[in-house]
Amino acid sequence: MDISTLSYDKSDADRRKRVSVRVLIVEDDGLIAMELAAIVEEMGCTVVGPAGQLARALGLADASAFDAALLDLNLGGQSGEQVAAVVAGRGIPFAFVTAYWPALQEGPFAGRPVVRKPFQPADIQTCLRALVPEKESPAWVSEGRD
């Protein structure tokens, strides 16, 4: 699927009947977590979390049902890579949302999707559509499709 052809359409009532995509948000900055949650919910997805502390993030990553995850790399001075390892171990797609993206150029998560802070809502939307293209959320509509 070419993600560049996707658009957002709040008025598509038929698609709203579909089951929502569940997105785990791990972010230690409260304002950014609220912004991410608002973007995810506006897309018709369900937010899991958000979690701002490593212990809570690990618990949610291990035991919660979700389809994709948006993970901060730095959680109050602790590495979010532990959370990424749990999510990856479960086979769930994820992306990092971080200002510390150069740290991800090498190591076990090199090549994983990264949304660089500061971000625009469209960056998060495009990222989520790429992470779970087979699970369209109610508000994800391809242009030109009935």
N, CA and C of each residue as an Amber inpcrd file, in Angstrom:
protein
   438
   0.8460000  -1.1760000   0.0000000   0.0000000   0.0000000   0.0000000
   0.8880000   1.2340000   0.0000000   0.5770000   2.1670000  -0.8530000
   1.3210000   3.4190000  -0.9340000   0.7270000   4.3970000   0.0700000
   1.4780000   4.6700000   1.1590000   0.9280000   5.5220000   2.2170000
   0.7380000   6.9610000   1.7720000   1.3550000   7.3610000   0.6760000
   1.2030000   8.7370000   0.2150000  -0.1910000   8.9980000  -0.3550000
  -0.9760000   7.9370000  -0.6190000  -2.3130000   8.1250000  -1.1830000
  -3.3900000   8.1260000  -0.1150000  -3.0180000   8.0180000   1.1420000
  -4.0030000   8.0020000   2.2100000  -4.3770000   9.4070000   2.6380000
  -5.6130000   9.5620000   3.0410000  -6.0690000  10.8380000   3.5800000
  -6.9830000  10.5700000   4.7680000  -7.2640000  11.5940000   5.5120000
  -8.0970000  11.4850000   6.7030000  -9.4860000  12.0180000   6.3970000
 -10.5140000  11.2490000   6.7350000 -11.8760000  11.6610000   6.4540000
 -12.7510000  11.3000000   7.6550000 -13.1130000  12.3180000   8.4640000
 -13.9250000  12.0930000   9.6570000 -15.3550000  11.6850000   9.3240000
 -15.8350000  11.9770000   8.1360000 -17.2470000  11.8010000   7.8270000
 -17.6010000  10.4110000   7.3090000 -16.6870000   9.5040000   7.2240000
 -16.9520000   8.1840000   6.6620000 -17.5800000   7.2680000   7.7210000
 -18.8930000   7.3240000   7.8450000 -19.6180000   6.6130000   8.9020000
 -19.4780000   5.0940000   8.7860000 -19.4580000   4.5570000   7.5710000
 -19.3390000   3.1070000   7.4120000 -18.0340000   2.5830000   7.9950000
 -16.9510000   3.2820000   7.7880000 -15.6630000   2.8410000   8.3010000
 -15.5840000   2.9750000   9.8200000 -16.3660000   3.8610000  10.4020000
 -16.3530000   4.0390000  11.8530000 -16.8780000   2.8110000  12.5820000
 -17.5880000   1.9480000  11.8760000 -18.1260000   0.7480000  12.4940000
 -17.0440000  -0.3210000  12.6850000 -15.9020000  -0.1850000  12.0420000
 -14.8250000  -1.1520000  12.1720000 -14.1810000  -1.0690000  13.5560000
 -13.5290000  -2.1460000  13.9210000 -12.8270000  -2.1780000  15.2010000
 -11.6250000  -1.2380000  15.1300000 -11.4240000  -0.4990000  16.1850000
 -10.3600000   0.4940000  16.2410000  -8.9820000  -0.1540000  16.3910000
  -8.0060000   0.4540000  15.7660000  -6.6080000   0.0690000  15.9510000
  -6.1790000   0.5790000  17.3290000  -5.5350000  -0.2850000  18.1110000
  -5.0870000   0.0820000  19.4620000  -3.6030000   0.4310000  19.4060000
  -3.2490000   1.6120000  19.9250000  -1.8780000   2.1180000  19.8410000
  -1.3380000   2.4000000  21.2410000  -0.2520000   1.7170000  21.5900000
   0.4430000   1.9710000  22.8450000   1.2880000   3.2320000  22.6890000
   1.1410000   4.1610000  23.6280000   1.9530000   5.3760000  23.6280000
   2.8220000   5.3630000  24.8690000   4.1400000   5.4670000  24.6530000
   5.1070000   5.5470000  25.7470000   5.8560000   6.8630000  25.5730000
   5.5940000   7.8090000  26.4840000   6.1630000   9.1590000  26.3990000
   6.1950000   9.7650000  27.7880000   7.3650000  10.2340000  28.2250000
   7.4870000  10.7670000  29.5840000   7.1040000  12.2410000  29.7160000
   7.0310000  12.9790000  28.6310000   6.6230000  14.3770000  28.6780000
   5.0970000  14.4250000  28.5550000   4.4390000  14.9200000  29.6110000
   2.9840000  14.9220000  29.6490000   2.3110000  15.6350000  28.4970000
   2.8450000  16.7700000  28.0940000   2.2410000  17.5230000  26.9870000
   2.3760000  16.7790000  25.6660000   3.5350000  16.1960000  25.4460000
   3.7330000  15.4400000  24.2090000   2.8580000  14.1910000  24.2150000
   2.7390000  13.5340000  25.3710000   1.8750000  12.3580000  25.4790000
   0.4300000  12.7260000  25.1490000  -0.0340000  13.8700000  25.6630000
  -1.4000000  14.3150000  25.3640000  -1.5600000  14.6230000  23.8770000
  -0.5450000  15.2440000  23.2750000  -0.6060000  15.5490000  21.8480000
  -0.6560000  14.2690000  21.0190000   0.2020000  13.3130000  21.3550000
   0.1900000  12.0280000  20.6440000  -1.1650000  11.3430000  20.7910000
  -1.6960000  11.3240000  22.0020000  -2.9950000  10.6950000  22.2390000
  -4.0870000  11.3680000  21.4130000  -4.0690000  12.6830000  21.3480000
  -5.0790000  13.4110000  20.5670000  -4.9810000  13.0680000  19.0860000
  -3.7730000  12.9880000  18.5610000  -3.5800000  12.6450000  17.1460000
  -4.0810000  11.2290000  16.8760000  -3.7020000  10.3100000  17.7400000
  -4.0920000   8.9050000  17.5830000  -5.6180000   8.7630000  17.6660000
  -6.2320000   9.4140000  18.6330000  -7.6830000   9.3390000  18.7650000
  -8.3960000  10.0040000  17.5930000  -7.8550000  11.1160000  17.1090000
  -8.4610000  11.8000000  15.9570000  -8.4370000  10.9070000  14.7200000
  -7.4780000  10.0050000  14.6620000  -7.3900000   9.0580000  13.5480000
  -8.3870000   7.9160000  13.6980000  -9.1090000   7.8800000  14.8090000
 -10.0690000   6.8150000  15.0330000  -9.4860000   5.6240000  15.7620000
  -8.2930000   5.7670000  16.2980000  -7.6220000   4.6830000  17.0140000
  -7.9060000   4.7960000  18.5090000  -7.6180000   3.7270000  19.2230000
  -7.7470000   3.6860000  20.6740000  -6.3620000   3.7720000  21.2900000
  -6.2010000   4.6240000  22.2810000  -4.9210000   4.7970000  22.9610000
  -4.7920000   3.7870000  24.0900000  -3.6540000   3.1290000  24.1530000
  -3.2780000   2.2950000  25.2870000  -2.2060000   3.0820000  26.0270000
  -2.4380000   3.3970000  27.2880000  -1.5550000   4.2830000  28.0310000
  -2.1860000   5.6710000  28.0480000  -1.3900000   6.6830000  27.9160000
   0.0600000   6.6670000  27.7200000   0.8150000   6.3210000  29.0160000
   2.0060000   5.8170000  28.8330000   2.8900000   5.4910000  29.9510000
   4.1050000   6.3950000  29.8900000   4.4220000   7.0180000  31.0290000
   5.5560000   7.9330000  31.0740000   6.7010000   7.4450000  31.9230000
   6.4990000   6.3280000  32.6020000   7.5490000   5.7580000  33.4420000
   7.8890000   4.3690000  32.9320000   9.1580000   4.0100000  33.0510000
   9.6420000   2.7540000  32.4950000   8.8740000   1.5430000  33.0310000
   8.6630000   1.4600000  34.3250000   7.9890000   0.2890000  34.8960000
   6.5770000   0.1350000  34.3270000   5.8210000   1.2350000  34.2710000
   4.4630000   1.1690000  33.7080000   4.5040000   0.8260000  32.2300000
   5.4510000   1.4050000  31.5080000   5.5770000   1.1260000  30.0740000
   5.8780000  -0.3510000  29.8320000   6.7790000  -0.9130000  30.6250000
   7.1040000  -2.3330000  30.4910000   5.8900000  -3.2070000  30.7820000
   5.1270000  -2.8390000  31.8100000   3.9290000  -3.5970000  32.1400000
   2.9000000  -3.5700000  31.0260000   2.6550000  -2.4010000  30.4700000
   1.7000000  -2.2900000  29.3600000   2.2050000  -3.0090000  28.1200000
   3.4890000  -2.8580000  27.8270000   4.0620000  -3.5050000  26.6400000
   3.9660000  -5.0230000  26.7280000   4.0850000  -5.5400000  27.9300000
   4.0770000  -6.9860000  28.1320000   2.6770000  -7.5790000  28.1890000
   1.7310000  -6.8710000  28.7850000   0.4460000  -7.4850000  29.0990000
  -0.7660000  -6.9040000  28.3670000  -0.6240000  -5.7930000  27.6830000
  -1.7790000  -5.1480000  27.0430000  -1.9520000  -5.6140000  25.6110000
  -3.1850000  -5.5100000  25.1410000  -3.4930000  -5.7950000  23.7390000
  -3.3610000  -4.5010000  22.9500000  -2.5110000  -4.4980000  21.9380000
  -2.3720000  -3.3460000  21.0570000  -1.8260000  -3.7980000  19.7150000
  -2.0500000  -2.9480000  18.6890000  -1.6780000  -3.2760000  17.3130000
  -0.3950000  -2.6080000  16.8600000  -0.0110000  -1.5250000  17.5310000
   1.1910000  -0.7660000  17.1820000   1.5890000   0.0560000  18.3980000
   2.8310000   0.5310000  18.3780000   3.3090000   1.3310000  19.5110000
   4.1350000   2.5050000  19.0210000   4.0040000   3.6210000  19.7380000
   4.8280000   4.8100000  19.5380000   5.6340000   4.9840000  20.8170000
   6.9580000   4.8710000  20.7120000   7.8190000   4.7860000  21.8840000
   8.8400000   5.9070000  21.9390000   8.9040000   6.5840000  23.0750000
   9.9720000   7.5490000  23.3300000  11.2170000   6.7530000  23.7070000
  12.3660000   7.2390000  23.3110000  13.6150000   6.5450000  23.6140000
  14.1350000   6.8730000  25.0100000  13.8630000   8.0860000  25.4860000
  14.3660000   8.5200000  26.7850000  13.1850000   8.7400000  27.7240000
  13.0670000   7.8800000  28.7320000  11.9650000   7.9760000  29.6930000
  12.5100000   8.4680000  31.0200000  12.5770000   9.7620000  31.1780000
  13.0770000  10.3360000  32.4150000  14.4900000   9.8980000  32.7430000
  15.3190000   9.8040000  31.7310000  16.7090000   9.3970000  31.9250000
  16.9370000   7.8990000  31.8140000  15.8720000   7.1200000  31.6550000
  16.0000000   5.6780000  31.4690000  15.7320000   5.3340000  30.0140000
  16.3850000   4.3070000  29.5220000  16.2660000   3.9220000  28.1270000
  14.9360000   3.2360000  27.8270000  14.2860000   3.7110000  26.7980000
  13.0650000   3.0860000  26.3200000  13.3340000   1.8580000  25.4730000
  14.6080000   1.5220000  25.2640000  14.9350000   0.3460000  24.4590000
  14.4180000  -0.9360000  25.0940000  14.3040000  -0.9580000  26.4320000
  13.7470000  -2.1430000  27.0910000  12.2970000  -2.3620000  26.6720000
  11.5600000  -1.2940000  26.5600000  10.1630000  -1.3800000  26.1250000
  10.1210000  -1.8480000  24.6690000  10.9880000  -1.2830000  23.8480000
  11.0490000  -1.6850000  22.4410000  11.3510000  -3.1730000  22.3110000
  12.2200000  -3.6910000  23.1520000  12.5710000  -5.1130000  23.1100000
  11.3540000  -5.9850000  23.4270000  10.5520000  -5.5610000  24.3960000
   9.3480000  -6.3170000  24.7450000   8.3600000  -6.2940000  23.5790000
   8.1420000  -5.1150000  23.0220000   7.1930000  -4.9740000  21.9060000
   7.6830000  -5.7830000  20.7020000   8.9660000  -5.6740000  20.3820000
   9.5300000  -6.4310000  19.2640000   9.4110000  -7.9300000  19.5110000
   9.6340000  -8.3450000  20.7360000   9.5280000  -9.7600000  21.0840000
   8.1270000 -10.3120000  20.8950000   7.1440000  -9.4530000  21.0030000
   5.7510000  -9.8570000  20.7840000   5.3640000  -9.7820000  19.3060000
   6.2750000  -9.2860000  18.4690000   5.9990000  -9.1850000  17.0430000
   5.0580000  -8.0550000  16.6740000   4.9790000  -7.0390000  17.5200000
   4.0820000  -5.9070000  17.2770000   4.8890000  -4.7660000  16.6600000
   4.4010000  -4.1810000  15.5730000   5.1420000  -3.0880000  14.9330000
   5.1890000  -1.8430000  15.8250000   6.3020000  -1.1370000  15.7520000
   6.4540000   0.0830000  16.5480000   7.3800000   1.0520000  15.8540000
   7.2940000   2.2960000  16.3190000   8.1970000   3.3510000  15.8690000
   8.6300000   4.1360000  17.0950000   9.8220000   4.6810000  17.0140000
  10.2910000   5.5830000  18.0560000   9.8380000   6.9960000  17.7130000
   9.4170000   7.7350000  18.7190000   9.1110000   9.1600000  18.5850000
  10.0640000   9.8380000  19.5530000  11.1410000  10.4280000  19.0100000
  12.2240000  10.8550000  19.8850000  13.0550000  11.9770000  19.2910000
  13.6780000  12.7350000  20.1760000  14.6600000  13.7330000  19.7620000
  16.0540000  13.1190000  19.7590000  16.1620000  11.9080000  20.2740000
  17.4530000  11.2360000  20.3950000  17.6780000  10.2340000  19.2650000
  17.1400000  10.5220000  18.0950000  17.2130000   9.5920000  16.9770000
  18.6260000   9.2030000  16.5620000  19.6720000  10.0550000  16.7190000
  21.0040000   9.5850000  16.3120000  21.4570000   8.3400000  17.0820000
  20.9530000   8.1630000  18.3110000  21.3120000   6.9870000  19.0990000
  20.7690000   5.7010000  18.4870000  19.8240000   5.8110000  17.5730000
  19.2050000   4.6340000  16.9660000  19.8220000   4.2480000  15.6260000
  20.8560000   4.9460000  15.2220000  21.4670000   4.6490000  13.9310000
  22.2900000   3.3660000  13.9650000  22.6310000   2.9110000  15.1600000
  23.3510000   1.6560000  15.3300000  22.6630000   0.8740000  16.4350000
  22.9800000  -0.3840000  16.5470000  22.4300000  -1.1890000  17.6250000
  21.2480000  -2.0160000  17.1910000  20.5580000  -2.6170000  18.1620000
  19.4940000  -3.5710000  17.8330000  18.2750000  -2.9660000  17.1460000
  18.1060000  -1.6570000  17.2500000  16.9230000  -1.0400000  16.6560000
  17.2440000  -0.1480000  15.4580000  18.4470000  -0.2650000  14.9390000
  18.8110000   0.4730000  13.7240000  17.8640000   0.0390000  12.6070000
  17.3690000   0.9860000  11.8790000  16.4580000   0.6760000  10.7790000
  14.9880000   0.6870000  11.1680000  14.6860000   0.7710000  12.4590000
  13.2870000   0.8710000  12.8760000  12.7750000   2.2670000  12.5360000
  11.4800000   2.3910000  12.2950000  10.9360000   3.7200000  11.9960000
  11.1450000   4.6910000  13.1570000  11.4670000   5.9300000  12.8050000
  11.6710000   6.9840000  13.7950000  10.9300000   8.2340000  13.3320000
  10.1270000   8.8030000  14.2290000   9.5310000  10.1190000  14.0120000
  10.3260000  11.0590000  14.8970000  10.9510000  12.0350000  14.2850000
  11.8110000  12.9570000  15.0220000  10.9950000  14.0660000  15.6740000
  11.3310000  14.3270000  16.9310000  10.7420000  15.4840000  17.6370000
  11.5550000  16.7090000  17.2750000  10.9180000  17.8480000  17.1030000
   9.4720000  18.0560000  17.1300000   8.8220000  17.4890000  15.8770000
   7.6040000  17.0350000  16.0000000   6.8870000  16.4150000  14.8890000
   5.6200000  17.1940000  14.5720000   5.0690000  16.9020000  13.4220000
   3.7760000  17.4330000  12.9990000   2.7630000  16.2910000  13.0840000
   1.4870000  16.5830000  13.2660000   0.4910000  15.5060000  13.3000000
   0.5730000  14.5790000  12.0850000   0.8230000  15.1400000  10.9210000
   0.9150000  14.3120000   9.7140000   2.0480000  13.2880000   9.8000000
   3.1190000  13.6190000  10.5210000   4.2210000  12.6650000  10.6920000
   3.7400000  11.4280000  11.4440000   2.9690000  11.6380000  12.4980000
   2.4470000  10.5320000  13.3080000   1.4170000   9.7420000  12.4990000
   0.5500000  10.4400000  11.7910000  -0.4700000   9.7720000  10.9820000
   0.1590000   8.8800000   9.9190000   1.1310000   9.4020000   9.2020000
   1.8070000   8.6300000   8.1660000   2.5160000   7.4200000   8.7630000
   3.1480000   7.6280000   9.8850000   3.8530000   6.5530000  10.5620000
   2.9000000   5.4290000  10.9600000   1.7870000   5.7600000  11.5930000
   0.8340000   4.7330000  12.0200000   0.2500000   3.9780000  10.8400000
  -0.0500000   4.6840000   9.7760000  -0.5900000   4.0080000   8.5870000
   0.4200000   3.0250000   8.0130000   1.6980000   3.3680000   8.0970000
   2.7420000   2.4620000   7.6000000   2.9420000   1.2740000   8.5420000
   2.7640000   1.4900000   9.8460000   2.9660000   0.4130000  10.8160000
   1.8880000  -0.6620000  10.7220000   0.6590000  -0.2620000  10.4960000
  -0.4490000  -1.2220000  10.4700000  -1.3270000  -1.0400000   9.2280000
  -0.7490000  -1.1930000   8.0490000  -1.5330000  -0.9560000   6.8310000
  -2.6650000  -1.9610000   6.6410000  -2.5260000  -3.1560000   7.2040000
  -3.5560000  -4.1810000   7.0360000  -4.7240000  -3.9900000   7.9900000
  -4.6070000  -3.0560000   8.9300000  -5.6580000  -2.8230000   9.9290000
  -6.1100000  -1.3850000   9.8520000  -6.7830000  -1.0370000   8.7810000
  -7.2530000   0.3340000   8.6630000  -8.1740000   0.6750000   9.8130000
  -7.9420000   1.8230000  10.3870000  -8.8150000   2.3310000  11.4340000
 -10.0010000   3.0150000  10.7660000 -11.0560000   3.2670000  11.4890000
 -12.2620000   3.8220000  10.8760000 -12.0560000   5.0830000  10.0550000
 -11.1410000   5.9510000  10.4290000 -11.0150000   7.2350000   9.7570000
  -9.9480000   7.2530000   8.6790000  -9.3200000   6.1010000   8.3970000
  -8.2860000   6.0630000   7.3570000  -8.9530000   5.7170000   6.0400000
  -8.8390000   6.6270000   5.0930000  -9.5030000   6.4380000   3.8180000
  -8.5030000   6.7070000   2.6960000  -8.4430000   5.8100000   1.7110000
  -7.6060000   6.0640000   0.5420000  -8.3330000   7.0310000  -0.3710000
  -7.5850000   7.9540000  -0.9140000  -8.1750000   8.9240000  -1.8340000
  -8.7260000   8.2160000  -3.0510000  -9.8780000   8.6760000  -3.4820000
 -10.4730000   8.1420000  -4.6920000 -11.1920000   6.8220000  -4.4890000
 -11.2960000   6.3330000  -3.2680000 -11.9630000   5.0740000  -3.0060000
 -13.3750000   5.3780000  -2.5380000 -14.3310000   4.5500000  -2.9330000
 -15.7300000   4.7600000  -2.5170000 -15.9310000   4.3960000  -1.0810000
